[in-house]
């Protein structure tokens, strides 16, 4: 049963009297070119598949250097704990494969950032889309800097501290445990160092502000130590502090980044203050 029409009001030619309001809305949404929720899911699946394909290509390239990558990753632990051991026949081979996978992540990192950018780009303005190259360069650089900080500074300090606590014992660390220890820290800190870029994106979308981040500074300090407790395999305060304090420093830098991300808001606020003063 259709609702009666008001006098003098004609229905659009492309909408029949029996059409529902939802059907009309759906056709309007399709005609505007906007993506539906299902379209977003399809696009997300496509980007994830391309990202996985890029990682597989990187793994294939890095397989030829898997021995060198494995030795490089385990070197800080071997220097502190001595010769590592293998207790299962397939342990060495499996860790070579995992080393190639870690190398593949680093090699394909710009491609992964591009896929993430391509997924969100349709919802951005033209001016914001021009930030693609800087985002990829800065994102890749931050990840490498975080991994380098972990490998050359944080991880050796943590391993030396832990090794000194067990000098009276004979160390017998397996390759499997050492690899898991190293990669968890390196990839974890590499991801954490993306915080300023992530906050910049949120600030540009007006999700967060520098003032809001500053008000949550105590909660951020707690979350930094919580993340350090998850990343580090030991619960001691020394090791946690080695990783938590750089995270907190990154949070402080992110506050400055959020403040710099919205220059127009500051100009509007200053103009409003000048107008109010007059």
Helices and strands as residue ranges (DSSP letters): H 21-32, H 37-63, H 66-81, H 91-107, H 109-121, H 126-129, H 132-149, I 150-154, H 155-165, H 175-192, H 195-204, H 210-215, H 217-231, H 237-261, H 263-277
